[in-house]
Amino acid sequence: GRNMKPIIGVIPLWDDEKESIWMLPGYMDVLENNNAIPMILPLSTCKENLDKCFELVDGILFTGGHDINPKLYNQKKKDTCGLQCDRRDEMEKYLFEKSIKNNKPILGICRGIQLFNSLLGGTLYQDLKTEYKSNINHTMEKPYNRGVHNVNVLENTILHKIVGVNKLYVNSYHHQAIKDLAPGLIANAISEDGLIEAVSMPNKKFVMAVQWHPEFLWKDSEENNLIIDEFIKSI
């Protein structure tokens, strides 16, 4: 029933140097704070295991991390593209497509928005610095729990319904971004320099992704906490 806390599967991060999976506590804390049980999933491409994980969880959080292999959006990898993690791409593709098919709530953060866009037929800037002229800093220095640029929240979008404001001051730590928006996704927020920074999928229980990092902002920003809260409540 409703008083059962939902379980959110959290996609693990991969550390190439240590050859190990890892996690940023913010992802876990914000989910726990909003009455969910976060569970780090195995980094696996075994469909049988992923199917069982999928059954166990009520929603999935697609976390930040590696660059997506450009072959996912039918482009050649440029030298400016960062490290990939093909196992993660494959795992996330499987879980994303299964979530869409079964209408399971999903939230994407940073890499998450790029993943959703790539898998639904959009493209990415492989490197903003060399491909997109802007005076906004999208690769901020620590600490990450502060805003560095504004995004305009578009009216009549799910994000606007959630946060109830037209502007959000967000943190920013990404060198890639949405280039061509995937058909099937709706832009929910646009950065001051014109990049799409939040998307949603209509007619789904909850499919949303943001380019910034609410897991660093939620303690000081009610709006960012509300994004997570709404994700959990949609379950």
C-alpha positions as CSV (number, residue, x, y, z in Angstrom):
1,G,0.0,0.0,0.0
2,R,0.8,3.7,0.1
3,N,2.6,3.5,3.4
4,M,5.2,1.1,2.0
5,K,8.4,3.1,1.1
6,P,9.2,2.8,-2.6
7,I,12.6,1.3,-3.5
8,I,14.6,3.3,-6.1
9,G,17.2,1.5,-8.1
10,V,20.3,3.8,-8.4
11,I,22.6,3.3,-11.3
12,P,26.2,2.8,-10.0
13,L,29.1,5.0,-11.0
14,W,32.3,3.4,-12.4
15,D,35.8,4.4,-11.4
16,D,38.3,3.5,-14.2
17,E,41.4,3.9,-12.0
18,K,40.2,1.9,-9.1
19,E,38.2,-0.5,-11.4
20,S,35.3,-0.3,-9.0
21,I,31.8,0.9,-8.7
22,W,31.1,3.8,-6.4
23,M,28.4,6.2,-5.3
24,L,28.0,9.9,-4.3
25,P,26.1,10.1,-1.0
26,G,23.9,12.9,-2.3
27,Y,22.0,10.6,-4.6
28,M,21.2,8.3,-1.7
29,D,20.5,11.0,0.9
30,V,18.0,12.9,-1.2
31,L,16.0,9.7,-1.9
32,E,16.0,8.7,1.7
33,N,15.0,12.2,2.7
34,N,12.0,12.0,0.4
35,N,10.8,8.8,1.9
36,A,12.3,6.2,-0.5
37,I,14.8,3.4,-0.1
38,P,17.7,3.8,-2.4
39,M,19.4,0.7,-3.6
40,I,22.6,0.7,-5.7
41,L,22.2,-1.7,-8.6
42,P,25.0,-4.0,-9.8
43,L,26.9,-2.8,-12.9
44,S,25.7,-5.7,-15.0
45,T,24.6,-6.5,-18.6
46,C,23.0,-9.9,-17.6
47,K,19.4,-9.5,-18.7
48,E,18.1,-12.1,-16.3
49,N,19.6,-10.2,-13.4
50,L,18.5,-6.8,-14.7
51,D,15.0,-8.2,-15.1
52,K,15.0,-9.3,-11.4
53,C,16.4,-5.9,-10.3
54,F,13.7,-4.2,-12.4
55,E,11.0,-6.2,-10.6
56,L,12.4,-5.3,-7.2
57,V,12.5,-1.5,-7.7
58,D,9.6,0.9,-8.0
59,G,11.6,3.6,-9.9
60,I,15.1,4.1,-11.3
61,L,17.5,7.0,-10.8
62,F,19.9,7.4,-13.8
63,T,22.9,9.1,-12.2
64,G,25.8,11.2,-13.6
65,G,29.1,9.7,-14.8
66,H,30.9,8.8,-18.0
67,D,30.3,10.2,-21.4
68,I,27.9,8.2,-23.5
69,N,29.4,6.3,-26.4
70,P,28.5,8.4,-29.5
71,K,27.6,5.3,-31.4
72,L,24.4,5.4,-29.3
73,Y,23.4,8.5,-31.3
74,N,25.0,7.4,-34.5
75,Q,28.0,9.7,-34.5
76,K,31.8,9.1,-34.6
77,K,33.7,9.7,-31.4
78,K,35.7,13.0,-31.4
79,D,39.0,13.4,-29.6
80,T,37.2,15.9,-27.2
81,C,34.7,13.2,-26.1
82,G,35.6,11.8,-22.7
83,L,35.8,8.2,-21.3
84,Q,33.0,5.8,-22.0
85,C,31.7,2.9,-20.0
86,D,30.1,0.6,-22.5
87,R,28.8,-1.8,-19.9
88,R,26.9,1.0,-18.3
89,D,25.6,2.2,-21.6
90,E,24.3,-1.3,-22.3
91,M,22.8,-1.8,-18.9
92,E,21.1,1.6,-18.9
93,K,19.7,1.2,-22.4
94,Y,18.1,-2.1,-21.3
95,L,16.6,-0.6,-18.1
96,F,15.5,2.6,-19.8
97,E,13.6,0.8,-22.6
98,K,12.0,-1.5,-20.1
99,S,11.0,1.4,-17.9
100,I,9.4,3.2,-20.8
101,K,7.6,0.1,-21.9
102,N,6.3,-0.7,-18.4
103,N,5.6,2.9,-17.4
104,K,8.0,2.8,-14.5
105,P,8.9,6.2,-13.0
106,I,12.5,7.3,-13.9
107,L,14.6,10.3,-13.2
108,G,17.8,11.2,-15.1
109,I,20.5,13.5,-13.7
110,C,23.4,15.0,-15.8
111,R,24.5,12.0,-17.8
112,G,20.8,10.9,-17.4
113,I,19.4,13.6,-19.6
114,Q,22.0,12.9,-22.2
115,L,21.2,9.2,-22.1
116,F,17.5,9.6,-22.4
117,N,18.0,12.0,-25.4
118,S,20.5,9.6,-27.1
119,L,18.3,6.5,-26.7
120,L,15.2,8.3,-28.0
121,G,16.9,9.5,-31.2
122,G,18.4,12.8,-30.3
123,T,22.1,13.9,-30.4
124,L,24.7,15.4,-28.1
125,Y,27.4,18.0,-28.2
126,Q,30.4,15.9,-27.5
127,D,32.3,18.8,-26.0
128,L,30.6,22.2,-25.3
129,K,33.8,24.1,-25.1
130,T,34.8,23.4,-28.7
131,E,31.2,23.0,-30.2
132,Y,29.1,25.6,-28.5
133,K,29.9,29.3,-28.0
134,S,28.9,30.5,-24.6
135,N,30.0,32.8,-21.8
136,I,28.4,30.6,-19.2
137,N,30.5,28.2,-17.2
138,H,29.1,24.7,-17.4
139,T,32.1,23.1,-15.6
140,M,32.0,24.8,-12.2
141,E,34.6,24.4,-9.4
142,K,33.7,22.9,-6.0
143,P,31.6,23.4,-3.9
144,Y,28.7,22.1,-6.0
145,N,25.9,23.1,-3.6
146,R,25.5,26.5,-5.2
147,G,24.1,28.0,-8.4
148,V,26.3,29.3,-11.2
149,H,23.7,30.1,-13.9
150,N,20.0,30.4,-14.5
151,V,17.7,28.1,-16.4
152,N,14.3,29.4,-17.7
153,V,11.6,26.9,-16.7
154,L,9.1,26.7,-19.5
155,E,5.4,27.2,-18.8
156,N,3.0,24.3,-19.0
157,T,5.7,21.7,-18.4
158,I,5.9,19.1,-15.7
159,L,8.9,20.9,-14.2
160,H,7.0,24.2,-14.0
161,K,4.2,22.4,-12.2
162,I,6.6,20.9,-9.8
163,V,8.8,24.0,-9.0
164,G,6.2,26.8,-9.6
165,V,8.9,29.3,-10.7
166,N,10.0,30.6,-14.1
167,K,13.7,30.7,-13.2
168,L,16.0,28.3,-11.3
169,Y,19.6,29.1,-10.3
170,V,21.4,25.8,-10.9
171,N,24.8,24.3,-10.4
172,S,26.6,23.1,-13.6
173,Y,29.1,20.4,-14.1
174,H,29.0,18.9,-17.6
175,H,31.0,19.1,-20.8
176,Q,28.4,17.5,-23.0
177,A,24.8,18.5,-23.6
178,I,21.7,17.9,-25.7
179,K,22.2,19.1,-29.3
180,D,19.2,17.9,-31.2
181,L,16.2,17.1,-28.9
182,A,14.9,13.6,-29.3
183,P,11.4,13.3,-30.8
184,G,9.2,12.2,-27.9
185,L,10.9,14.5,-25.4
186,I,9.6,17.9,-24.4
187,A,12.0,20.6,-23.3
188,N,11.2,21.8,-19.7
189,A,14.0,24.2,-19.1
190,I,16.5,26.2,-21.2
191,S,19.8,27.7,-19.9
192,E,20.6,31.3,-20.3
193,D,22.8,30.4,-23.2
194,G,20.1,28.4,-25.0
195,L,20.9,24.8,-24.0
196,I,18.1,22.4,-23.1
197,E,18.6,21.6,-19.4
198,A,15.5,19.6,-18.5
199,V,13.2,17.3,-20.4
200,S,10.1,15.2,-19.9
201,M,8.1,12.6,-21.7
202,P,4.4,13.2,-21.9
203,N,1.7,10.6,-21.1
204,K,4.0,8.7,-18.8
205,K,3.7,8.3,-15.0
206,F,7.1,10.1,-14.5
207,V,9.9,10.4,-17.1
208,M,12.1,13.4,-16.5
209,A,15.7,14.4,-16.6
210,V,17.8,17.5,-15.7
211,Q,21.3,18.5,-16.7
212,W,22.2,20.0,-13.4
213,H,22.8,18.2,-10.1
214,P,19.8,18.4,-7.6
215,E,21.6,15.9,-5.4
216,F,24.0,18.7,-4.4
217,L,21.3,21.4,-4.1
218,W,18.3,19.8,-2.4
219,K,19.3,20.8,1.2
220,D,19.4,24.5,0.3
221,S,16.9,24.6,-2.5
222,E,13.3,23.6,-2.0
223,E,12.7,23.5,-5.7
224,N,15.4,20.9,-6.3
225,N,14.1,18.8,-3.4
226,L,10.6,19.0,-5.0
227,I,11.9,17.4,-8.2
228,I,12.9,14.3,-6.2
229,D,9.8,14.5,-4.1
230,E,7.6,14.5,-7.2
231,F,9.6,11.5,-8.6
232,I,8.9,9.5,-5.5
233,K,5.3,10.6,-5.2
234,S,4.6,9.5,-8.8
235,I,5.2,5.9,-7.8
